[in-house]
Amino acid sequence: MIGKNKTASILMDIYNEIVIDDNYSKHYPMRFGLEICVTESGVEIRNRLASLLYEDINVSYCWSERSTLDVIGNFIRDLGVLKKEDSYPDFDLIASQLIDKFSEEYDECEALTVVEGLLTSQSIRIGNVTFFPFDHKQSLLKRPPFDSLFEDVYPTRDCIATAKYKTESRRSIEHLYIDTEYCLNIFRYIGTLVWADQIIPRISIHGRPRSNNSYSLSIDGEGQVSAIVLEEFGSMPYRLNEETSPYANFHGLDYLQSLVDKTDKTQIEHALLVSIQWFGDATQEVQPLSSFIKYYMPLDILLKRDEERAKDVVPNRLCRLLDPWNIKRNGQHKGNPICTI
């Protein structure tokens, strides 16, 4: 954690950049009420203070960047009140209070979000995330004012993802989004095995882009217009129930659940989980080129030699795959690109 003396010095620099100005038409990058304003230099100092605080791993784990700036903003406002009253602050005391704020222990809280396109008949846990059937948590979602946020959620298509974190509320949601996407990529991978002959289901966190269809017009020589609808992803949900779960476990879902919880993963186990993340993300891509690159990455991760470093070999191999007839080595074009991979 940043020391008290350094924090006090930075707060003093911010205090010097606070201006008491009731001319509301005059622009300042930060303004508290009608009179307490902060110059552009003051905002830059605030951002530097936030960066220094965020270097502490406990702060970065427990606090979102937005909440960190909000807390510092509250202290700046209080400094502005003191400056307006011509009361010189005790910067050492305020620095201690700021450090204590970011050092406090949080009680465990449960974060919750809706997953669209995943339908489960029973709770499923992967890592620290548990996916519940919609009706297990719908009483919370139906409570005002949250009901307006989830009015387009459907029990026949969606489920609830939850996890517990000892963080402030906004950061708990950020952790949940990251952890949930990790789990969804495992479901997406298993889904391509269970339903290999069907369109890949579209699974996403509620509110994130869902592009199931593309719409276009075709105009013939006589000016007649036709509407063309191409289905990019299946609209049917990804179902995990008594009927489909045995198939999912046959293709490795239960094994992957245990592998995520394993603390001492081998190199190949770690590579497998990383590869699944790339593969699962590839299933959600609409653009063929982006999808191709993400589908290729698992092959390279799993099949590269031990002595090869991904950051050294992957860019070169992708160049050969994407532009094989424009690769020169020692001034000479190489032949069949497949042989060079």
C-alpha positions in Angstrom: 0.0 0.0 0.0 1.2 3.5 -0.8 2.7 5.2 2.3 0.9 7.9 4.4 3.6 10.5 3.7 3.4 10.1 0.0 -0.4 10.0 0.1 -0.5 13.2 2.1 1.8 14.9 -0.3 -0.4 14.0 -3.3 -3.5 15.2 -1.4 -1.8 18.5 -0.8 -1.1 18.8 -4.6 -4.7 18.1 -5.3 -5.8 20.7 -2.7 -3.7 23.3 -4.5 -5.6 22.5 -7.7 -9.0 23.0 -6.2 -10.7 26.3 -7.3 -13.7 27.9 -5.6 -15.7 29.3 -8.5 -19.5 29.8 -8.7 -19.4 30.6 -12.4 -21.2 27.5 -13.6 -20.7 28.4 -17.3 -17.0 28.1 -16.9 -15.7 24.6 -17.7 -13.8 22.5 -15.2 -13.1 18.8 -15.6 -14.5 18.1 -12.1 -17.1 20.1 -10.2 -18.7 19.4 -6.8 -21.9 21.4 -6.4 -21.8 24.9 -7.8 -18.5 26.2 -6.3 -15.9 23.4 -5.7 -14.0 22.8 -8.9 -10.9 20.9 -9.8 -8.5 21.9 -12.6 -7.2 19.5 -15.3 -3.9 19.2 -13.4 -5.8 18.2 -10.3 -7.6 15.4 -12.2 -4.3 14.1 -13.5 -3.0 14.0 -9.9 -6.1 12.2 -8.8 -5.6 9.6 -11.6 -2.0 9.2 -10.5 -3.1 8.6 -6.9 -5.6 6.0 -8.1 -2.9 4.2 -10.1 -0.6 4.1 -7.1 -3.3 2.7 -4.9 -4.2 0.1 -7.5 -0.6 -1.2 -7.5 -1.5 -2.9 -4.2 -2.9 -6.4 -5.1 -5.4 -6.2 -2.3 -6.8 -2.9 -3.5 -7.0 -4.1 -7.2 -8.8 -7.2 -6.1 -11.3 -5.6 -3.7 -11.9 -2.3 -5.6 -13.1 -1.5 -9.1 -11.4 1.4 -10.9 -14.7 3.3 -10.9 -15.2 2.8 -7.2 -11.6 3.8 -6.5 -12.1 7.1 -8.3 -15.4 7.6 -6.5 -13.8 7.2 -3.1 -10.9 9.6 -4.0 -13.5 12.0 -5.4 -15.3 12.1 -2.0 -12.1 13.0 -0.3 -11.5 15.7 -2.9 -14.9 17.1 -2.2 -14.2 17.2 1.5 -10.9 19.0 0.8 -12.9 21.5 -1.3 -15.3 22.2 1.5 -12.4 22.9 3.8 -10.8 25.2 1.2 -14.1 27.0 0.8 -14.2 27.6 4.5 -10.6 28.7 4.6 -9.8 25.8 6.9 -6.4 24.3 6.2 -6.6 20.5 6.2 -4.6 18.0 8.3 -3.2 16.1 5.3 -1.6 13.4 7.5 -4.9 12.6 9.1 -6.8 12.6 5.8 -4.2 10.4 4.2 -4.5 7.9 7.1 -8.3 7.9 6.6 -7.9 7.3 2.9 -5.5 4.4 3.4 -7.8 2.9 6.0 -10.7 3.1 3.6 -8.9 1.0 1.1 -7.6 -1.4 3.7 -10.9 -2.4 5.3 -12.0 -6.0 5.3 -15.2 -6.8 3.4 -17.8 -9.3 4.4 -18.6 -11.9 1.8 -21.3 -10.8 -0.7 -23.1 -12.7 -3.4 -22.9 -11.4 -6.9 -25.6 -12.4 -9.4 -26.2 -12.0 -13.1 -28.4 -13.6 -15.8 -27.1 -15.8 -18.5 -29.1 -15.8 -21.7 -29.4 -19.0 -23.7 -28.4 -21.5 -21.0 -31.2 -23.5 -19.5 -30.5 -25.9 -16.6 -32.8 -28.0 -14.6 -30.5 -28.2 -11.5 -27.7 -26.2 -10.0 -24.3 -26.7 -11.7 -21.0 -25.4 -10.2 -17.8 -24.7 -12.1 -15.0 -23.2 -10.0 -16.6 -20.7 -7.7 -19.6 -19.9 -10.0 -22.9 -21.7 -9.6 -25.6 -21.7 -12.3 -29.1 -22.0 -11.0 -32.4 -22.5 -12.7 -34.2 -19.2 -13.2 -36.9 -19.9 -10.6 -34.3 -20.3 -7.8 -33.6 -16.6 -7.8 -36.4 -15.0 -9.7 -38.0 -13.5 -6.5 -34.9 -11.2 -6.3 -35.1 -10.2 -9.9 -38.8 -9.4 -9.7 -38.2 -7.0 -6.8 -38.6 -3.3 -7.7 -36.6 -1.5 -9.0 -34.6 -4.4 -10.4 -37.6 -5.9 -12.2 -37.2 -3.2 -15.0 -33.6 -4.4 -15.6 -34.6 -8.0 -16.2 -37.9 -7.6 -17.9 -36.7 -9.3 -21.0 -35.4 -12.4 -19.1 -37.2 -15.7 -19.8 -37.4 -18.7 -17.5 -37.6 -21.0 -20.6 -34.3 -19.7 -22.0 -32.1 -18.2 -19.3 -30.5 -19.1 -15.9 -28.8 -17.3 -13.0 -25.1 -17.3 -12.3 -23.9 -16.4 -8.8 -20.6 -16.4 -6.9 -19.3 -15.0 -3.6 -16.5 -12.5 -3.1 -15.1 -10.4 -0.3 -15.0 -7.2 -2.2 -17.0 -4.0 -2.7 -20.2 -4.5 -4.7 -19.1 -3.1 -8.1 -15.9 -5.2 -8.0 -17.8 -8.3 -7.1 -19.8 -7.9 -10.3 -16.6 -7.4 -12.4 -15.2 -10.6 -10.9 -18.4 -12.5 -11.6 -18.4 -11.4 -15.2 -14.9 -12.7 -15.7 -15.5 -16.0 -13.9 -18.8 -16.5 -15.6 -17.3 -16.0 -19.1 -14.7 -18.5 -18.2 -17.4 -21.1 -17.4 -19.5 -20.2 -20.4 -16.5 -21.0 -22.7 -16.5 -24.5 -21.2 -20.2 -24.9 -21.8 -19.7 -23.6 -25.4 -16.9 -26.2 -26.0 -18.9 -29.1 -24.6 -22.0 -27.9 -26.6 -20.1 -28.3 -29.9 -19.5 -31.9 -29.0 -23.0 -32.8 -27.7 -24.7 -31.0 -30.6 -22.1 -31.4 -33.3 -24.6 -31.5 -36.2 -26.5 -28.4 -35.1 -26.0 -24.6 -35.1 -23.8 -23.6 -32.2 -26.0 -22.1 -29.4 -25.5 -18.5 -28.5 -24.8 -18.1 -24.7 -24.0 -14.7 -23.2 -24.3 -12.6 -20.0 -27.6 -10.7 -20.0 -27.2 -7.3 -21.8 -24.2 -8.3 -23.8 -24.5 -8.5 -27.7 -26.6 -11.2 -29.0 -26.5 -11.3 -32.8 -28.6 -14.3 -33.9 -29.6 -13.1 -37.4 -28.2 -10.9 -40.1 -30.7 -9.0 -42.3 -30.1 -7.8 -45.8 -31.9 -6.8 -49.0 -31.6 -8.1 -52.5 -32.7 -5.9 -55.5 -33.1 -7.5 -58.9 -32.8 -5.9 -62.3 -36.5 -4.9 -62.3 -36.2 -3.2 -58.9 -37.9 -5.9 -56.9 -36.7 -6.1 -53.3 -36.4 -9.2 -51.3 -35.5 -9.5 -47.6 -32.8 -12.0 -46.8 -32.4 -13.3 -43.2 -29.4 -15.4 -42.4 -29.3 -17.2 -39.1 -25.9 -16.8 -37.5 -26.6 -18.6 -34.3 -29.4 -20.9 -33.1 -32.1 -19.3 -31.1 -32.8 -22.4 -29.1 -31.2 -22.4 -25.6 -28.4 -24.6 -24.6 -30.2 -27.2 -22.4 -28.6 -29.1 -19.5 -31.1 -31.4 -17.9 -31.6 -35.0 -17.0 -31.6 -36.0 -20.7 -28.6 -34.0 -21.9 -26.4 -34.0 -18.9 -25.2 -37.6 -19.4 -24.0 -36.6 -22.9 -22.3 -33.5 -21.6 -20.5 -35.6 -19.0 -19.6 -38.2 -21.6 -17.8 -35.5 -23.5 -16.0 -34.3 -20.4 -18.1 -31.7 -18.6 -17.7 -33.4 -15.2 -14.0 -33.8 -15.8 -13.5 -30.2 -16.6 -15.5 -29.2 -13.5 -13.0 -31.1 -11.4 -10.1 -29.8 -13.4 -11.0 -26.2 -12.7 -11.0 -26.9 -9.0 -7.7 -28.6 -9.1 -4.9 -26.5 -7.5 -1.9 -28.4 -8.8 -2.7 -28.6 -12.5 -0.1 -30.1 -14.8 1.2 -28.2 -17.8 -1.1 -30.1 -20.2 -4.1 -29.6 -18.0 -3.5 -25.9 -17.8 -3.0 -25.8 -21.6 -6.3 -27.6 -22.1 -8.2 -25.1 -20.0 -6.6 -22.2 -21.9 -7.3 -23.8 -25.2 -11.0 -24.3 -24.3 -11.2 -20.6 -23.5 -10.0 -19.7 -27.0 -12.3 -22.3 -28.6 -15.4 -21.3 -26.6 -14.8 -17.6 -27.5 -14.4 -18.6 -31.2 -17.9 -20.1 -31.2 -19.4 -16.7 -30.4 -17.6 -14.8 -33.2 -19.7 -13.7 -36.2 -16.7 -12.7 -38.4 -15.2 -15.8 -40.0 -11.6 -14.4 -39.9 -11.8 -13.6 -36.1 -13.4 -17.0 -35.5 -10.7 -18.8 -37.6 -7.9 -17.2 -35.6 -9.5 -18.2 -32.3 -10.2 -21.7 -33.4 -6.5 -22.0 -34.5 -5.1 -20.9 -31.2 -6.0 -24.1 -29.2 -4.2 -26.2 -31.8 -1.0 -24.2 -31.4 -1.3 -24.1 -27.6 -1.8 -27.9 -27.3 0.6 -29.0 -30.1 3.6 -26.6 -29.9 6.8 -28.1 -28.7 7.9 -27.6 -25.1 10.8 -25.4 -26.0 8.6 -23.0 -28.0 7.3 -19.9 -26.5 3.8 -18.9 -27.7 4.6 -15.2 -28.1 7.5 -16.1 -30.4 5.9 -18.7 -32.6 2.2 -17.9 -32.8 2.5 -14.6 -34.6 4.7 -16.1 -37.3 2.4 -19.1 -37.8 -0.7 -16.9 -38.0 1.1 -14.8 -40.7 1.7 -17.9 -42.7 -1.9 -19.1 -42.3 -3.5 -15.7 -43.1 -1.2 -14.5 -45.9 0.8 -17.7 -47.0 1.8 -16.4 -50.5 3.3 -13.2 -49.2 5.8 -14.7 -46.7 9.4 -14.1 -47.7 12.4 -15.6 -46.0 15.9 -14.6 -47.1 14.4 -12.8 -50.0 12.7 -15.9 -51.4 9.0 -16.9 -51.5 8.4 -20.3 -49.9 6.3 -22.9 -51.4 3.3 -24.8 -50.0 2.4 -22.9 -46.8 0.9 -26.0 -45.1 4.3 -27.5 -45.0 5.8 -24.6 -43.1 3.5 -24.7 -40.1 
